[in-house]
Amino acid sequence: MIAVVGRLGRWALNQLAVGVQVSVLMVDTMSWLVIAPLRGKGFRFRSAVEHFVEFGVRSLPIVGMICFLVGVIIALQSSYTLDKWGANRFIAALVAVSAMREMAPLMTAVLITGRSGSAITAEIGTMKVGEEIDALKVMGLNPIKYLVAPKFAAMVLAVPCVTVIAIFIMILGGLTASVLVVGVDSRVYLDMTLQSLAEKDLVLGLVKSVFFGIAICWVGVYRGLQVEGGAEGVGRQTTSSVVTSIFLIILIDLVFTVLFYFV
């Protein structure tokens, strides 16, 4: 009994320490992102643009391909049931609503996590192992300003932008499958899609994508700063970063789905 209580106590203290460290990281990031530029301490805008290109523009090929295929899958799977009642025209509504509210934001976040979130952890972890972060501190440069703030701004902007494009690509995938395979008239499909589009659904998808971006960046940075033990530690924390980010993405998705369900 004493051993069990001891393990629970150590686990609780470790989680409390993690919570404090993450909170400090959040406060420092927002300070350098919002307050510091107003005080004339500057912001690495060029670095943020470069990271935006890396996180957003260069993620478009894989995100676009996957979302197109997911749109095709949703259309074909839904046609099995809707065809029984002669309601294949409603495939458009199903694909459009699913893309805006759920699938496009979720798939975008998961793919960017695997592509860019892991890269953030590996980059910062490698810098920590090589003592480059300590070198920045010795030179009087704040690591949060030079490493974290540009990445955070770029990720929070990149994920919603890619999500918007992913929504249209997923709808295009549904249109292609419905017209070429199921036999739905393209004009009927487009008309049903326009009738199904709602501002609330788009807002839900974009709000979720912003919080997905926040989670991806902060988890990647935190895991990178926790790297110890050389290359093995980098690999271990990179894996942990991806797993933790995906878990938080699903959790955030659940929270917003429940909130918007009652609104």
C-alpha positions as CSV (number, residue, x, y, z in Angstrom):
1,M,0.0,0.0,0.0
2,I,2.8,2.4,0.9
3,A,4.5,1.6,-2.4
4,V,1.3,2.3,-4.4
5,V,0.7,5.6,-2.6
6,G,4.4,6.5,-3.2
7,R,4.1,5.9,-6.9
8,L,0.9,7.9,-7.1
9,G,2.5,10.7,-5.2
10,R,5.6,10.8,-7.4
11,W,3.4,10.6,-10.5
12,A,1.3,13.6,-9.3
13,L,4.4,15.6,-8.4
14,N,5.9,14.9,-11.9
15,Q,2.7,16.0,-13.6
16,L,2.6,19.1,-11.5
17,A,6.2,19.9,-12.5
18,V,5.3,19.3,-16.2
19,G,2.3,21.6,-15.8
20,V,4.4,24.4,-14.3
21,Q,7.1,24.1,-17.0
22,V,4.5,24.2,-19.8
23,S,2.8,27.2,-18.2
24,V,6.1,29.0,-18.0
25,L,6.8,28.2,-21.6
26,M,3.4,29.5,-22.7
27,V,3.8,32.7,-20.8
28,D,7.3,33.3,-22.1
29,T,6.2,32.6,-25.7
30,M,3.2,35.0,-25.6
31,S,5.4,37.6,-23.9
32,W,7.9,37.6,-26.7
33,L,5.2,37.3,-29.3
34,V,2.9,40.1,-28.1
35,I,4.5,42.3,-25.4
36,A,8.1,42.4,-26.4
37,P,7.5,43.8,-30.0
38,L,5.4,46.6,-28.4
39,R,8.4,47.5,-26.2
40,G,10.7,47.7,-29.1
41,K,12.5,44.4,-28.5
42,G,11.6,43.2,-32.0
43,F,10.2,40.0,-33.5
44,R,11.9,37.7,-36.0
45,F,9.4,38.2,-38.7
46,R,11.6,36.8,-41.5
47,S,12.1,33.6,-39.5
48,A,8.4,33.3,-38.9
49,V,7.7,33.6,-42.6
50,E,10.3,30.9,-43.4
51,H,8.7,28.6,-40.8
52,F,5.2,29.4,-42.3
53,V,6.5,28.3,-45.6
54,E,7.9,25.1,-44.1
55,F,4.9,24.2,-41.9
56,G,2.2,25.4,-44.4
57,V,3.2,25.6,-48.0
58,R,5.4,22.5,-48.0
59,S,2.8,20.5,-46.2
60,L,0.2,21.1,-48.9
61,P,1.2,18.3,-51.2
62,I,0.8,15.5,-48.7
63,V,-2.2,17.1,-47.0
64,G,-3.9,17.7,-50.3
65,M,-3.3,14.1,-51.5
66,I,-4.6,12.5,-48.2
67,C,-7.6,14.8,-48.0
68,F,-8.6,14.1,-51.6
69,L,-8.5,10.4,-50.9
70,V,-10.4,10.8,-47.7
71,G,-13.1,12.7,-49.6
72,V,-13.3,9.9,-52.1
73,I,-13.6,7.3,-49.3
74,I,-16.4,9.2,-47.5
75,A,-18.3,9.6,-50.8
76,L,-18.0,5.9,-51.7
77,Q,-18.7,4.6,-48.2
78,S,-21.8,6.8,-47.7
79,S,-23.2,5.8,-51.1
80,Y,-23.6,2.2,-49.9
81,T,-26.3,3.3,-47.4
82,L,-27.8,6.3,-49.3
83,D,-28.2,4.3,-52.5
84,K,-30.7,2.0,-50.7
85,W,-33.2,4.9,-50.4
86,G,-32.2,6.6,-53.7
87,A,-30.6,9.5,-51.8
88,N,-27.2,9.6,-53.4
89,R,-27.6,13.4,-53.9
90,F,-27.1,13.8,-50.2
91,I,-23.5,12.5,-50.5
92,A,-22.5,16.1,-51.2
93,A,-24.0,17.3,-47.9
94,L,-22.3,14.5,-46.0
95,V,-18.9,15.2,-47.5
96,A,-19.1,19.0,-47.1
97,V,-20.2,18.9,-43.5
98,S,-17.7,16.2,-42.6
99,A,-14.9,18.1,-44.3
100,M,-15.6,21.4,-42.6
101,R,-16.5,20.3,-39.1
102,E,-14.2,17.3,-38.6
103,M,-12.1,15.5,-41.2
104,A,-10.2,18.3,-42.9
105,P,-9.1,20.0,-39.6
106,L,-8.3,16.7,-38.0
107,M,-6.4,15.2,-40.9
108,T,-4.5,18.4,-41.4
109,A,-3.4,18.6,-37.8
110,V,-2.3,15.0,-37.7
111,L,-0.3,15.2,-40.9
112,I,1.4,18.5,-39.8
113,T,2.1,16.9,-36.4
114,G,3.9,14.0,-38.1
115,R,5.7,16.2,-40.6
116,S,6.5,19.5,-38.7
117,G,5.8,18.8,-35.0
118,S,8.4,16.1,-35.0
119,A,10.8,18.3,-36.9
120,I,10.5,21.0,-34.2
121,T,11.3,18.5,-31.5
122,A,14.2,17.0,-33.4
123,E,15.7,20.5,-34.2
124,I,15.4,21.9,-30.7
125,G,16.5,18.6,-29.1
126,T,19.6,18.4,-31.4
127,M,20.5,22.0,-30.4
128,K,20.1,21.2,-26.8
129,V,22.3,18.1,-27.1
130,G,24.9,20.2,-29.0
131,E,24.7,22.9,-26.3
132,E,23.7,25.4,-28.8
133,I,20.8,26.6,-26.6
134,D,23.3,27.2,-23.8
135,A,25.5,29.1,-26.3
136,L,22.6,31.4,-27.1
137,K,22.1,32.2,-23.4
138,V,25.8,32.9,-23.0
139,M,25.7,35.3,-25.8
140,G,22.7,37.1,-24.1
141,L,20.1,35.8,-26.6
142,N,16.8,34.6,-25.3
143,P,16.1,31.1,-26.8
144,I,12.3,31.7,-26.6
145,K,12.6,34.8,-28.8
146,Y,14.9,33.2,-31.4
147,L,13.6,29.6,-31.5
148,V,10.1,29.4,-30.1
149,A,8.2,32.6,-30.9
150,P,8.7,32.5,-34.7
151,K,7.7,28.8,-34.8
152,F,4.6,29.4,-32.7
153,A,3.4,32.3,-34.8
154,A,4.0,30.4,-38.0
155,M,2.3,27.2,-36.8
156,V,-0.8,29.0,-35.5
157,L,-1.2,30.7,-38.9
158,A,-0.2,27.7,-41.1
159,V,-2.6,25.1,-39.7
160,P,-5.9,27.1,-40.3
161,C,-4.7,28.2,-43.8
162,V,-3.9,24.6,-44.8
163,T,-7.2,23.5,-43.3
164,V,-9.2,25.8,-45.5
165,I,-7.5,24.4,-48.6
166,A,-7.9,20.9,-47.3
167,I,-11.7,21.5,-47.0
168,F,-12.0,22.3,-50.6
169,I,-9.7,19.5,-51.7
170,M,-11.8,17.0,-49.7
171,I,-15.0,18.3,-51.2
172,L,-13.4,17.9,-54.6
173,G,-12.5,14.3,-53.8
174,G,-16.1,13.6,-52.9
175,L,-17.3,15.3,-56.1
176,T,-14.9,13.2,-58.3
177,A,-16.0,9.9,-56.7
178,S,-19.7,10.8,-56.8
179,V,-19.7,11.9,-60.4
180,L,-17.4,9.3,-61.9
181,V,-18.3,6.2,-59.8
182,V,-21.7,6.7,-58.1
183,G,-23.2,8.6,-61.1
184,V,-24.4,11.7,-59.3
185,D,-24.9,14.7,-61.6
186,S,-22.2,17.3,-61.1
187,R,-24.7,20.2,-61.0
188,V,-26.8,18.4,-58.4
189,Y,-23.7,17.7,-56.3
190,L,-22.5,21.3,-56.4
191,D,-26.0,22.6,-55.6
192,M,-26.3,20.3,-52.6
193,T,-22.8,21.3,-51.4
194,L,-23.7,25.0,-51.5
195,Q,-26.9,24.3,-49.6
196,S,-25.0,22.3,-46.9
197,L,-22.2,24.9,-46.3
198,A,-22.8,26.8,-43.1
199,E,-20.9,29.5,-41.4
200,K,-21.1,27.7,-38.1
201,D,-19.4,24.6,-39.5
202,L,-16.5,26.6,-41.0
203,V,-16.0,28.6,-37.8
204,L,-15.9,25.3,-35.8
205,G,-13.3,23.9,-38.1
206,L,-11.1,27.0,-38.1
207,V,-11.3,27.5,-34.3
208,K,-10.3,23.9,-33.7
209,S,-7.4,24.2,-36.2
210,V,-6.0,27.2,-34.3
211,F,-5.9,25.2,-31.1
212,F,-4.5,22.3,-32.9
213,G,-1.6,24.5,-34.1
214,I,-1.0,25.8,-30.6
215,A,-0.8,22.2,-29.2
216,I,1.5,21.0,-32.0
217,C,4.0,23.8,-31.5
218,W,4.1,23.8,-27.7
219,V,4.3,20.0,-27.4
220,G,7.1,20.0,-30.0
221,V,9.1,22.7,-28.3
222,Y,8.6,21.3,-24.8
223,R,9.7,17.8,-25.8
224,G,12.7,19.2,-27.6
225,L,13.7,21.1,-24.4
226,Q,13.4,17.8,-22.5
227,V,15.9,15.9,-24.6
228,E,18.8,14.3,-22.7
229,G,21.3,11.6,-23.5
230,G,22.3,12.4,-27.1
231,A,20.8,11.0,-30.3
232,E,18.9,8.3,-28.5
233,G,17.2,11.0,-26.4
234,V,16.3,13.0,-29.5
235,G,14.6,10.0,-31.1
236,R,12.7,9.1,-27.9
237,Q,11.4,12.6,-27.3
238,T,10.5,13.0,-31.0
239,T,8.3,9.9,-30.8
240,S,6.8,11.1,-27.6
241,S,6.1,14.5,-29.2
242,V,4.1,13.0,-32.0
243,V,2.1,10.7,-29.7
244,T,1.4,13.4,-27.2
245,S,0.3,15.9,-30.0
246,I,-2.1,13.4,-31.6
247,F,-3.6,12.7,-28.2
248,L,-4.1,16.4,-27.4
249,I,-5.5,17.0,-30.9
250,I,-8.2,14.3,-30.4
251,L,-8.9,15.7,-26.9
252,I,-9.3,19.3,-28.2
253,D,-11.5,17.9,-31.0
254,L,-13.7,16.2,-28.5
255,V,-14.0,19.3,-26.3
256,F,-15.0,21.6,-29.1
257,T,-17.3,19.1,-30.6
258,V,-19.2,18.9,-27.3
259,L,-19.2,22.7,-26.9
260,F,-20.5,23.4,-30.4
261,Y,-23.1,20.6,-30.1
262,F,-24.9,22.5,-27.4
263,V,-24.5,26.0,-29.0
